[in-house]
Amino acid sequence: MKRKTGAAFPGGRAPGRGSCFLRCGYAYDPAVGDPDNSAAPGTPWDQVPESWVCPVCGMGKDVFEKE
């Protein structure tokens, strides 16, 4: 499965990321954030609200692995 990555770190790893390896491969990129879901650009993974869900598959933050 190919992992999706944010534009600021294509194919690479950025500090403070979290990845949904169990379901869709989405990688949260703190430089991009997820402004549509309560995570402004620049928000590190540790500060993303616990109520946040993956914008691709809808899984909760608890299934993500911190990178």
Summary of the structure (lengths in Angstrom):
residues: 67
radius of gyration: 10.4
end to end distance: 17.5
largest distance: 27.3
contacts: 177
relative contact order: 0.27
helix: 13%
strand: 18%
